[in-house]
Amino acid sequence: MGWLTDMIASVAPRVAVQRQRARLAYETGKRAYDGASRGRRMKHWNPKGTSANGENIAAAPTLRARARDAVRNDGFARRAANIMTESAIGNGIVPTADTGKDALDRAINDAFLQHVEECDASGDGDYYSQQDLACQTIIESGDVLVRRRRRREADGLAIPVQMQLLEPDHLDLARLSNGTNDVVSGIELDKLNRRLAYWLYSQHPGETGVHRPMSFTSTRIPADQIAHAFVKRRPGQLSGVPWLATALVDMRDLSELENAKLVQQKVEACFAAFVTSNDPSDPPLLGEESTDDDGRLETLEPGMIEYLETGEDIKFASPTPTSGHPEYVRSRLHRIATACDMPYMLLTGDVSQANWSSYKAGIVPFKGTIRRIQKRTLIPQYCRPSWRWFIDAAFLAGRIGELDYSVTWTLPGFEPIDRLKEAAADQMEARIGKTSMQDIIRASGGNPDRVIADFTKWAAIVDEKELVFDSDPRKVSNAGLAQNIVTGTDSNAG
């Protein structure tokens, strides 16, 4: 301790201890983290320590508007949104009942096949097109709201429930309380910060230019009627921000740079001539004169010869081209791709500098990002609530005999980078017992039960017709030799 601290300790030991602790904390932080320093390089970097909701409430509306504008008008933003959605949804995240009771599983799966075609409240999609639109909305807007819509028997649905997708703009951000409970970002919370209800506008607040009565009064919808899906990045976060948020500034800068470069090249492509004269009162023309509403025009024609008067001169515009433009654009696109959590080659379609190894090195972490979205956002926040609503409605309609929400979700598979090598690796892992055929089929986006059923049906037809195909492992070995059906040995073996 210093002499001042010693003096303070003699009359106020507690104050001296607090002072010493603060001094140690300051010195430790100063030595340990350059990012926490207050020197010349860092003195202007003073971010606020606001909560996730404090940040989102203020920024989300602007970010949503800008992200949507980017998707509408910027090709790279549109491609990023499409790639993320297509990779996460593909042919759909497919549920299969897994109650452990064969009869109940069949009843649930049969009912769900009918529900898939009828579940869209708008009437112009199905269960999997809703998944696609929900994921796209999360990418562009940060959140998607799914409202359960119970239906009457008279509506003629096989399963009397539908789902309505809503953009997060329907949340009433201006509402702060429901008398006893707090309302944050349009979400009503109890004392333990659990969701009780959502305050929603019946119409989109931005429904401008549409000739219909508008209402800006929000309605309280119980939380069990709403599925709210968004990428959660901080504890306590109640709503999301667009996936493209981190890339918006770079996308905007690149777009403006390209526009400026285009104007520059247009100027460079112009053959502009400037005539100077010592007699400005009536300057002669270089070329042929004509007039229009804007005044006098002068044009040059191919092969034209024009003689200048004494004291006159002619100069041509010669804009100076800039160098390094392609390299700068590529660097900027790398930043944008990183901000979108995808490889540069997927964002741009440019594989000119990629080989098999670099392509695979970029795709592997991208697959991890997609699996994270599927397992941490789409399944728990969207798929599971919609499955529970379906099971409840099917039970009330008498289509299934008991309430059991057990389900297995089959994720869409990724296109193999090298199909032959990956198939050989799958075969080897299955043969040594490292994985099961069910897991291999699910990893490719297939349903093991469906594959077995299809193969059984196909095998019965083939046997009935007495056909033998090289793809039938029951009769033909991997080497293409006929096998004994009973013993499984090669008939040509010695």
C-alpha positions in Angstrom: 0.0 0.0 0.0 1.1 3.6 -0.6 1.6 6.2 2.1 -1.8 7.8 1.5 -3.5 4.5 1.9 -1.5 3.9 5.1 -2.7 7.3 6.5 -6.3 6.5 5.6 -6.0 3.0 7.2 -5.0 4.6 10.5 -8.4 6.4 10.8 -10.7 4.4 8.4 -9.5 0.9 7.8 -12.6 -0.1 5.8 -12.2 2.8 3.4 -8.5 1.9 3.0 -9.4 -1.7 2.1 -11.9 -0.6 -0.5 -9.4 1.8 -2.0 -6.8 -0.9 -2.2 -9.2 -3.3 -3.9 -10.2 -0.7 -6.5 -6.5 0.1 -7.1 -5.7 -3.6 -7.6 -8.7 -4.1 -9.9 -7.7 -1.1 -12.0 -4.0 -2.2 -12.3 -5.0 -5.8 -13.1 -7.4 -4.7 -15.8 -4.8 -2.3 -17.2 -2.2 -5.0 -17.5 -4.4 -7.9 -18.6 -6.6 -6.5 -21.4 -5.5 -4.0 -24.1 -9.1 -3.9 -25.2 -10.1 -2.3 -21.9 -7.4 0.4 -21.9 -8.2 4.1 -22.1 -5.3 5.1 -24.2 -5.2 7.2 -27.4 -6.2 4.2 -29.6 -9.2 3.3 -27.5 -10.4 6.6 -26.0 -13.2 7.0 -28.5 -14.5 3.4 -28.2 -17.1 3.7 -25.4 -20.0 1.3 -26.1 -22.9 1.3 -23.6 -23.5 -1.6 -21.4 -27.2 -1.9 -22.2 -29.2 -5.1 -22.0 -30.2 -7.2 -25.0 -33.7 -5.8 -24.8 -32.5 -2.3 -24.4 -30.5 -2.6 -27.6 -33.1 -4.4 -29.6 -36.1 -2.2 -28.8 -34.4 0.9 -30.1 -32.6 -0.6 -33.1 -34.9 -3.5 -34.3 -37.4 -1.4 -36.4 -34.6 0.4 -38.3 -32.6 -2.8 -38.7 -35.7 -4.7 -40.0 -36.5 -2.0 -42.5 -32.9 -1.8 -43.8 -32.4 -5.6 -44.0 -35.6 -5.9 -46.0 -34.5 -3.1 -48.3 -31.2 -4.8 -48.8 -32.9 -8.1 -49.7 -35.1 -6.3 -52.2 -32.4 -4.3 -53.9 -29.0 -5.9 -53.1 -28.2 -9.1 -54.9 -25.7 -10.3 -52.3 -28.2 -9.7 -49.5 -30.8 -11.6 -51.4 -28.5 -14.5 -52.1 -27.3 -14.7 -48.5 -31.0 -14.9 -47.3 -31.8 -17.5 -49.9 -28.7 -19.7 -49.1 -29.4 -19.6 -45.4 -33.0 -20.5 -45.8 -32.5 -23.2 -48.4 -29.7 -24.8 -46.3 -31.7 -24.7 -43.0 -35.1 -25.9 -44.5 -34.4 -27.7 -47.8 -37.3 -30.1 -48.3 -38.4 -29.5 -44.8 -37.7 -30.5 -41.1 -39.8 -33.6 -41.0 -41.5 -34.9 -37.8 -42.2 -38.6 -37.2 -44.2 -39.8 -34.2 -42.0 -41.7 -31.8 -44.2 -42.8 -29.0 -42.9 -46.4 -28.9 -46.4 -47.7 -29.8 -46.7 -48.8 -33.4 -50.5 -48.3 -33.7 -50.4 -44.9 -32.2 -47.4 -43.8 -34.3 -49.2 -44.9 -37.5 -52.4 -43.0 -36.4 -50.4 -39.8 -35.7 -48.3 -40.0 -38.9 -51.4 -40.6 -41.0 -53.2 -37.7 -39.4 -50.2 -35.4 -39.9 -50.0 -36.2 -43.6 -53.4 -34.6 -43.9 -52.6 -31.8 -41.6 -49.5 -30.9 -43.7 -51.8 -29.9 -46.6 -54.3 -27.9 -44.6 -52.3 -26.2 -41.8 -51.6 -22.8 -43.5 -54.2 -20.3 -42.4 -53.6 -18.2 -45.5 -54.6 -21.2 -47.6 -51.8 -20.9 -50.1 -49.1 -23.1 -48.6 -48.4 -26.2 -46.5 -46.5 -27.1 -43.4 -43.1 -27.1 -45.2 -43.7 -23.9 -47.1 -44.5 -22.3 -43.8 -41.2 -23.5 -42.4 -39.4 -21.9 -45.3 -41.2 -18.6 -44.9 -40.6 -18.6 -41.1 -36.9 -19.1 -41.6 -36.7 -16.4 -44.3 -38.5 -14.0 -41.9 -36.0 -14.7 -39.1 -33.2 -14.0 -41.5 -34.7 -10.7 -42.8 -36.7 -9.5 -39.8 -35.1 -11.1 -36.8 -38.2 -12.8 -35.5 -41.3 -14.7 -36.7 -44.6 -15.1 -34.8 -46.8 -18.1 -35.4 -50.3 -17.8 -34.1 -52.4 -20.9 -33.4 -55.8 -20.7 -35.1 -58.4 -23.2 -33.8 -61.0 -24.2 -36.3 -64.6 -25.4 -36.0 -65.8 -28.8 -37.2 -67.9 -27.0 -39.9 -64.6 -25.7 -41.5 -64.1 -29.3 -42.8 -60.5 -29.7 -41.9 -59.1 -33.1 -41.1 -57.3 -31.6 -38.1 -59.1 -28.5 -36.8 -56.1 -26.2 -36.3 -54.1 -23.9 -38.5 -51.1 -21.7 -38.2 -50.8 -18.0 -39.1 -47.4 -16.5 -39.7 -46.9 -12.9 -38.6 -43.9 -10.5 -38.9 -42.5 -9.0 -35.7 -43.9 -5.6 -36.7 -47.3 -6.8 -35.2 -45.8 -6.5 -31.7 -46.9 -3.4 -29.9 -43.5 -1.9 -28.8 -45.2 1.1 -27.2 -47.0 -0.9 -24.6 -45.1 -0.9 -21.3 -47.6 -2.4 -18.8 -50.7 -4.4 -18.4 -51.5 -2.9 -15.0 -49.7 -5.4 -12.8 -47.3 -7.0 -15.3 -44.5 -5.5 -17.3 -44.7 -5.5 -21.1 -41.3 -5.5 -22.9 -41.1 -5.4 -26.7 -44.8 -6.2 -26.8 -44.4 -9.3 -24.7 -46.1 -9.5 -21.3 -44.0 -11.0 -18.5 -44.8 -12.3 -15.0 -42.6 -11.6 -12.0 -40.3 -14.4 -12.9 -39.9 -13.0 -16.5 -41.9 -15.8 -18.0 -44.0 -15.0 -21.0 -47.7 -14.6 -20.3 -49.0 -13.0 -23.4 -48.2 -11.1 -26.6 -49.8 -7.7 -27.5 -50.4 -7.8 -31.2 -51.8 -5.4 -33.8 -54.5 -7.1 -35.9 -52.9 -5.5 -39.0 -49.4 -4.8 -40.0 -48.6 -1.2 -39.0 -46.8 -0.6 -42.3 -49.8 -1.6 -44.4 -49.7 1.7 -46.3 -51.2 2.2 -49.7 -53.8 -0.5 -49.1 -57.4 0.8 -49.1 -58.7 -0.8 -46.0 -59.7 0.3 -42.5 -56.6 0.5 -40.2 -56.5 -0.2 -36.5 -53.5 0.5 -34.3 -55.0 -0.9 -31.1 -53.2 -4.0 -29.9 -54.9 -7.1 -28.5 -53.7 -9.4 -25.8 -53.0 -13.0 -27.0 -52.1 -15.6 -24.4 -48.6 -17.0 -24.8 -49.8 -20.6 -25.4 -51.4 -19.4 -28.6 -48.1 -17.9 -30.0 -44.8 -19.5 -31.1 -42.1 -16.9 -31.2 -38.9 -17.9 -33.1 -35.7 -15.9 -33.2 -31.9 -16.4 -32.8 -31.1 -15.9 -29.1 -27.6 -14.6 -28.4 -27.9 -13.2 -24.9 -29.5 -14.3 -21.6 -32.8 -12.5 -21.0 -33.2 -11.6 -24.7 -36.9 -11.5 -25.7 -36.7 -10.7 -29.4 -34.2 -11.0 -32.2 -32.5 -8.8 -34.8 -32.1 -9.6 -38.5 -29.4 -12.1 -39.4 -28.0 -9.6 -41.9 -27.6 -6.8 -39.3 -23.8 -7.2 -39.0 -23.4 -7.1 -42.8 -25.7 -4.1 -43.6 -23.0 -1.4 -43.5 -20.6 -3.3 -45.7 -23.3 -4.1 -48.1 -24.4 -0.5 -48.3 -20.8 0.7 -48.7 -20.1 -1.8 -51.5 -23.3 -0.9 -53.3 -22.5 2.8 -53.3 -18.9 2.1 -54.4 -20.2 0.0 -57.3 -22.5 2.8 -58.3 -19.7 5.3 -58.2 -17.5 3.0 -60.2 -20.2 2.6 -62.8 -20.6 6.4 -63.2 -16.8 6.7 -63.5 -16.7 4.1 -66.2 -19.6 5.8 -68.0 -17.6 9.0 -68.0 -14.5 7.2 -69.2 -16.5 5.8 -72.1 -17.6 9.2 -73.2 -15.7 10.9 -76.0 -15.8 14.5 -74.6 -14.1 17.4 -76.5 -13.6 21.0 -75.2 -12.9 23.9 -77.6 -11.1 26.9 -76.2 -11.1 30.3 -78.0 -9.6 33.8 -77.6 -12.9 35.2 -78.7 -15.6 34.1 -76.1 -18.2 36.4 -77.7 -19.0 34.0 -80.5 -17.1 30.7 -80.1 -17.0 28.6 -83.2 -18.3 25.0 -83.2 -16.5 21.7 -83.4 -18.9 19.7 -85.4 -22.5 20.3 -86.5 -24.9 22.6 -84.6 -28.5 21.9 -83.8 -31.0 23.1 -81.2 -33.6 21.6 -78.9 -35.7 22.7 -75.9 -32.5 22.9 -73.8 -30.5 25.1 -76.2 -27.6 24.5 -78.6 -26.2 21.1 -79.2 -22.9 20.2 -80.8 -22.0 16.7 -82.1 -19.0 14.9 -83.5 -19.3 12.4 -86.4 -17.0 9.6 -87.5 -14.4 10.7 -90.1 -15.2 14.4 -89.6 -12.5 17.0 -90.3 -12.9 20.4 -88.7 -10.5 23.3 -89.2 -10.0 25.6 -86.2 -9.5 29.3 -86.4 -6.3 31.1 -85.2 -6.1 31.2 -81.4 -8.5 28.2 -80.9 -7.5 24.9 -79.3 -9.2 21.6 -78.6 -8.8 19.3 -75.5 -10.3 15.9 -74.8 -11.4 14.5 -71.4 -9.2 11.8 -70.1 -10.5 10.5 -66.7 -7.9 8.6 -64.7 -8.9 5.0 -63.9 -8.4 3.6 -60.4 -6.4 0.5 -59.8 -7.0 -2.4 -57.3 -10.8 -2.3 -57.6 -11.4 -6.0 -58.1 -9.2 -6.8 -55.1 -11.0 -4.3 -52.9 -14.4 -5.7 -53.9 -13.3 -9.2 -53.2 -12.0 -8.2 -49.8 -15.3 -6.4 -49.0 -17.3 -9.5 -50.1 -15.2 -11.6 -47.7 -16.2 -9.3 -44.9 -19.9 -9.6 -45.9 -19.7 -13.4 -46.1 -18.1 -13.6 -42.7 -20.8 -11.3 -41.3 -23.4 -13.6 -42.8 -21.7 -16.7 -41.4 -21.2 -18.3 -44.7 -18.3 -19.1 -47.0 -17.3 -16.5 -49.6 -17.8 -18.9 -52.4 -21.4 -19.6 -51.4 -22.3 -15.9 -51.1 -20.7 -14.9 -54.5 -20.7 -18.1 -56.5 -17.0 -17.4 -57.2 -15.0 -20.6 -57.0 -12.1 -19.4 -59.1 -9.8 -19.4 -56.2 -11.1 -22.5 -54.5 -10.0 -26.1 -54.6 -11.6 -29.3 -53.1 -9.8 -28.9 -49.8 -10.6 -25.2 -49.3 -14.2 -25.7 -50.4 -14.6 -28.4 -47.8 -12.9 -26.4 -45.2 -15.4 -23.6 -45.8 -18.5 -25.8 -46.0 -17.9 -27.8 -42.8 -18.2 -24.8 -40.3 -21.1 -23.6 -42.4 -22.9 -26.9 -41.9 -22.3 -26.4 -38.1 -23.9 -23.0 -38.3 -27.0 -24.4 -40.1 -27.3 -27.3 -37.6 -27.2 -24.7 -34.8 -30.0 -22.7 -36.3 -32.1 -25.9 -36.8 -31.5 -27.4 -33.4 -31.4 -24.3 -31.2 -34.0 -22.1 -32.9 -36.2 -23.7 -35.5 -37.0 -27.0 -33.7 -37.5 -25.7 -30.1 -39.2 -22.4 -31.0 -41.2 -23.2 -34.1 -41.5 -26.9 -34.8 -42.2 -28.2 -31.3 -45.0 -25.8 -30.5 -46.6 -26.5 -33.9 -46.4 -30.2 -33.2 -48.0 -29.8 -29.8 -50.8 -27.8 -31.4 -51.3 -30.6 -34.0 -51.4 -33.4 -31.4 -53.9 -31.5 -29.2 -56.2 -30.9 -32.1 -55.9 -34.4 -33.4 -56.7 -35.8 -30.0 -59.8 -33.5 -29.5 -60.9 -34.5 -33.0 -60.7 -38.2 -32.1 -58.0 -39.0 -34.7 -55.6 -40.3 -32.1 -56.4 -42.2 -28.9 -54.0 -40.5 -26.4 -51.9 -37.4 -25.9 -48.3 -38.2 -26.6 -46.0 -35.6 -28.0 -42.9 -37.8 -28.6 -41.4 -37.1 -31.9 -38.2 -37.5 -34.0 -37.2 -34.6 -36.3 -35.4 -35.5 -39.5 -33.3 -32.6 -40.7 -32.7 -31.9 -44.4 -29.4 -33.4 -45.6 -26.5 -31.5 -47.2 -25.4 -32.2 -50.8 -22.2 -34.2 -50.6 -19.0 -32.6 -51.6 -17.7 -35.9 -53.0 -20.5 -38.3 -53.2 -18.4 -41.4 -53.8 -16.0 -40.8 -51.0 -18.7 -39.9 -48.5 -20.8 -42.9 -49.4 -17.8 -45.2 -48.9 -17.1 -43.6 -45.5 -20.7 -44.1 -44.5 -20.5 -47.8 -45.5 -17.3 -48.3 -43.6 -18.7 -46.7 -40.4 -21.8 -48.8 -40.6 -19.8 -52.0 -41.1 -17.6 -51.4 -38.1 -20.5 -50.4 -35.9 -19.6 -46.7 -35.5 -23.0 -45.6 -36.6 -26.3 -47.1 -37.6 -28.0 -47.1 -41.0 -30.9 -45.2 -39.4 -28.5 -42.3 -38.5 -26.9 -42.4 -42.0 -30.4 -42.2 -43.6 -31.4 -39.3 -41.3 -28.2 -37.4 -42.0 -29.0 -37.4 -45.7 -32.5 -36.1 -44.9 -34.3 -39.4 -45.3 -36.8 -41.2 -43.1 -35.5 -44.7 -42.1 -39.1 -46.1 -41.8 -40.0 -44.8 -45.2 -36.8 -46.1 -46.7 -37.4 -49.6 -45.3 -41.1 -49.6 -46.4 -40.1 -48.5 -49.9 -37.3 -51.1 -50.1 -39.6 -53.9 -48.9 -42.3 -53.0 -51.4 -39.7 -52.8 -54.2 -38.1 -56.2 -53.2 -41.5 -57.9 -53.3 -42.2 -56.6 -56.8 -38.7 -57.6 -58.0 -39.0 -61.1 -56.5 -42.5 -61.6 -58.0 -41.1 -60.7 -61.5 -38.0 -62.8 -60.9 -35.7 -59.8 -61.7 -32.2 -59.4 -60.5 -30.5 -56.0 -60.3 -26.9 -55.2 -59.5 -28.2 -52.8 -56.8 -29.9 -55.7 -54.9 -27.4 -56.7 -52.1 -29.5 -59.8 -51.3 -28.6 -61.4 -54.7 -25.5 -59.5 -55.9 -22.3 -58.8 -54.0 -20.5 -55.5 -53.9 -18.1 -56.9 -56.5 -21.1 -57.7 -58.8 -21.1 -61.5 -58.3 -24.3 -63.4 -57.7 -24.9 -64.4 -54.1 -26.6 -67.4 -52.6 -29.8 -66.0 -51.0 -29.7 -68.6 -48.1 -26.0 -68.6 -47.2 -25.0 -65.2 -48.5 -21.8 -66.7 -50.2 -20.7 -66.1 -53.7 -21.9 -68.8 -56.0 -18.6 -68.7 -57.9 -16.5 -69.3 -54.8 -14.4 -72.4 -54.8 
